[in-house]
Amino acid sequence: MRVLHVTDTYLPRRGGIELHVHDLAQAQRRAGDEVDVLTLTRARAVEPAQSTGSLLRPADHADLVDKLRFVLAHRRHGRDAGYDVVHTHCSTFSPLVFATLGAADGIPTAVTAHSLWRRYTPLYRAADYALGWSTWPIAWSAVSESAAEAVRRAAARPLQVDVVPNGIDPTAWAHVERVRQPGRLRVISVMRLAPRKRPLALLRILRTAAAAMPPQTKLDAVVVGDGPQAGAMRRFLRRHDLEDLVTLVGHQPRPEIARRLADADVFLAPATLESFGIAALEAAAAGVPVLGRRRTGLADFVTDGAGGLLVDGDDQLAHALVDIAAGRRDLGPVRRSAVEQMSWSAVVDRTRALYQRAGVGIAGQRSVTSRKRWAS
């Protein structure tokens, strides 16, 4: 079938939505579909691998007004260009996606929520009373059960929200048995260094844990990733004399991340608004136990003792690190079935099921529906 993915954010930005849409499009192409991407993100320096298939985006010099014109000109692109289905990917604020949903006349449309809407429940509930978005003939999904439940709670009416998770290539994250080094706890975190991921909270957790480590035990942490808070993190490390404890290595390609995971004892994920946690899943697939927060997307593949540990607060994360170092807590590997359920072949199948619920027939025929839209 012909699939159009619509996302406000895309490569060269690097985050959960951006990488998921790119990787899903590649997986669907390998499965035989014709897949294109419509995005509001300007190109700038785009790697060749990112431009496979049709990629429609604003010009590099586009300003805010130009982007608004782009949204208005392309909100019906899926219908006008004859696609079989439009698959939109939304965060908490996604103008291109929302405009596309509002103008999706006569074409099967699906949406995947990639963020936790909890803080914005009143806003989305009010929008539903005003616009009736939960009544639109759209197939809703989210990347985890936590994210799906947040969308259901935001709707003013009962709403079916499927779970279509981010995907993983298990062969790229070979499971490695952990071999602990005496007197050393090796911690790794992989994240975008942005406030939503709580990188400064990560450093505070590591500082607390390091101060409470058992005698003759050293905590050694590596943080992989880049983003707007990288400078603040470096200043924090200098101010608290932690530069020999925590190493910031910036953005790294996946093979290098896999190599670093093979040398880690535990993966630390401090985000409280983690809708899925693809980096944590990759770590779990590589055999690294994951420490993170409850009520996040990590709960879809991490259960207490199997794959890691989820707790309610930062102090508990620090205490868990100390318990692991002291041998008071032993965390088992993730269930292999959980990883297999999120392999790309499984995710493509779940995505096809979502498209069928949106109105695409088994052979890819459109199910044309008359829709009235607030954006028409």
N, C-alpha and C positions, 0 to 999 in steps of 0.2 A: 504494500500500500504506500501511498504518498503521505508523509508525515511532516508537519511543520511544527517545530519547537519554538515557542515564544518565551523569551526571558529578558528581563531588563538588564541583568548583569551576565557577562560572559567573558571568556578569555580575551585579552591577556590578564584580566583580573583573576586572582586565584582564590577560590573559596569553595564551599560545598556545592552551591548551585552551579557555579561556572564549570567545575570539573565534572559534576554529575551529568549535566546536559551534554557536554562534549563526549563523555564516555558512553552515555546511553545512545547518542546518535551513532557513534561508531559501532556499538554492539548491534543496533537495529540494521545498519547497513550490511554488516556481516551476515545477518539473518535474511537479507534479501530485500529489505525495504528501501525506498527512496526517501531520504531524510534531509531536510534543510533546517536552518536556524535563522530566526529573526530576533535581533537584539538591539537594545538601546546603547550598548557599550561601544565606544569608538575603537577603531582598530589599533592605532599606535604601532607598537612593534609586535607583530603577530608571527608566531612560529609557523612554518609550513604545515605541520601536522594539524594545526588548529583550523585550517581553511578547507578541509576536505568537505566536498558537497557544497551546496549553495549557502552562503553566509551573507545575510543582508543586514547592514548596520549603517548608522550615520557617518558622515564624512569626518575625518580626523579633526577638522577645524570647527565642527558643529558646536554652537553655544546652546544655552538653555532654550532660546526661542527656536533655534533650528531643531532641537530635539522634540519640542512640542509639535512642530510641524510634521516631523517624522512620525510621531505617534498618530496624529490625525490622518496622515496619508496612508498608513500601513495597518490600521486597526482591523481592516477587512481583508488583509492580504491572503489569508488562508482560503477564504471563499473565492476571492477574485482570481486567484492563481490555480484553482481547481484541486486543492489537496483533499485527501480522504478524511483527514482528521487534523485538528489543531490541538496540540498539547502545550498548555501554558504552565509556567513554573513561577510561583509567586513567593515573595518574602513578606515582611510586614507592610511594606510600601512598594508597590510595583506598578507605576503608571501605565507602561505599555501593556502589561498583562491585564490590568483592570479594564483598560480601554478595549482590548481585544475581546475579553469576556463579554463586555457590554454590547459589542457590535457583532457578535458571532451569529449572524443570521444564516440559517439553512445549512450548517455544517456541523458534524459531530465535534464536540469540544470537551476536552478533559483538562483538569487543573490539578497540579500537585503543590501542596503547601510545604515549603522547605524551612519554615520558622515556627517557633512556638508563639502562638497568638495570645498567651495568657494575659499579658499586661494591657492588651488592646481589646479585650473582650467587650467592654461597654461600647467602644467605638464601632466595632464590627456589628454588634447587636443593634445599635441605632441605625447603622447603614442598612441592615437587613429589613428593619421596620420601614425605612424610607424607600428602599429600592427593591426589596424582595429577592436579594441575590440567592437565598437558599431555595427559591422556587424555580430558578432558571434551569432549563434542561441541560445541565452540565454534570459530567461525572467527576465527583470530587475524590481526591486522594491526598495522602500526606506521607512523609518519608518514615514515620514511626508511629507507634500507637499513641505516644504522648502528644505528638503533633496533631494526629487525627482527633484525639479527644478535645484538644484545644479548639479546633475548628467546629466540632459538634457543639461545644459549649457556647461558642460565639454566635451560632445561628439562632434565630428567633423561633425556628420550627425544627422538628426532627429532620436530620440530614444524614444520609449514608455517606460515610467517608472511608474509603478503602485505604489500606496501607500498601504502598509501593515503595520499597526502601531504595536507598542508594545501593549501587552495585559494587562488586569487587571481583578481581581476577585472582582466585585462590593460588594459582600457580606463581603469581608474582610475589607472594608473601609466604614462602615455604615455612612450614611449622618447624621451629628449632627448639629442642629441649633446653631448658634453662640450666646453666651450670654456674652457680653462685661462686663469686670470688670471696674468700675469707676476708673479713674486715672491710667490706665495701658493698654499698648498695647503689646500683646503677639505675638511675631514673631517667626516662625520656618523655618529652612532650612534643607533639607536632601540632601546630595550630597557626592560624593567621593571628598576628600580633595586633589585634584590635580590641577595643574595650569589651565588646560582646563576648569574647572568648576568655576574658579575665586573666591576661598574662601577668599583670602586677600581683593579683591574688595568688597566682602560681608561685611567684617568687617569695611571697610572705609565707606560704605553706612550706616551701623548701627551707626557708630560714628557721621557722619554728621546729621543723623536723630535725634539721641539722644540729640544733642546740640540744636536742633530747636524745640523740643517737647513743646506743650502748657504748661503753668504753672500747677504745681501739677500733671503732667502726666509723668509716668516712662515707658520707653521702656525696655522690658524684652525679650531677644532673646535666643533661643536654637538652636544649630547646631548639627545635627545628621550625623555621618559619620566618616570615617577615611581615611588616605592617606598620601602621602609624605609631604604635607604642614601643617600637624597637629602641628609640632614643631614651624614652623614660625608663625602660628596663635596664639599659646600660648604666644610667645614672643611679638607679636603685642599687645595682650590684656594686658600684664604686662606693656609694655612700655607706653601705652596710658591710663592706669588705667581704664580698661573696664571689669575687671574680675567679678564685681558685676552686669554687664549689659548683658554679653554674656556668656553662659555656653556651653562648648564643652562636649558632652556626648559619643563620639565615635560611633562605629558601634552598632546598635540595631536591634533586630529581628522585623519582621513586626508587630506582635501584640503590641509591645511596642511603635513602631512608630505610630500605630493607636491610642493608648492611648494618646500620646503627641499631635497628631493632634486634638483630641477632646477638648484640652485645649488651642488651638491657635486661634488667630484672623486673621492672615494673613500668607501666605507662600511666602518667598522671594527667587527668582531664578535669580541670577545675570549673569549666563553664556550667552555669545554672540554666542557660537558655539554649542548650545543645539539642537541636531538634533531631539529629541523628548521630553524628560522630563517626565520619568515614575514617578519619585517622585512627581512632580508637579501634574500629573494626579491623583495619589493616594490622594493627598491633596484635589484636587478639588472634587473628588468623596466623600470625607469625609465632604464636605461642607465648606472647607477653601478657601477663595479667594486667587488667585495667582497673585503676582506681578513679572513681568519678562520683558525680552527684546523682541522687535519686530524682525521680520525676523528670528525667530527660530521655532522649532517644537511646541512650546506652542500655536502658533496661530491656530493649528488644533482643539483645544478644549477651548481656552480662547479668548473671544471677549470682547471688552471694556464694562465693566459693568456686563457682564454675565460670571461668573467664575473668574473674576479678571480684571487686567489691564496690558497691554503691552506698554512699552515706549521705547524711543530711547537712553537714557543715564542713567548713574549711579546717577547723580544729580536728575533726574526726579524720580528715584526709591525712593531716600531719601525724596524728597518733597511729594511723594504719601503717604509714611508712616506717615508723619506729618499731611497731610490732613485727613487721616483716623482717626488718634488720635484726631484731632480737630473736627471731625464730619462734615468736609466739603466735604467728599467723601464717598459714600456708595456703596460697591461692592456687587452685587447679586451672588447667587450660580451658578455653572456651569449648563448648560442644561443637563438634565438627558439623553436625546437622545445621546449626545456626549459621555457620559460614556458608554452607552449601545453599541454604535458602536465599542467600544474598549474592550468589554468583550471578554473573551477567546473563547467563542463559535463563536462570530462574526469574531475574528481574524483567527481562524482555517478555517472558511468558505472562507475568503479572501485568505488565504494561499493556500487552495485547488484550488481556481480559478487561482492563479499564477502558480501552478504546471500544470494545464491543458493548460495554455498558453505556458508553457515550452515544452509540448508535451506528457504529461501523459493523457491517455484516462480515461473516466469516471470510468471504472472498474479497472484502475491502470496499463493498458498495456503500455509498453514502445513504444515511437515513435522514432525509431532509425534513426539518421541523420548522414550522412557522414560529418566529420568536419576536416579541416586542422588547426593545431594549431602551434603557435610559440613555444610551449613547447614540441612538439612531437619529 
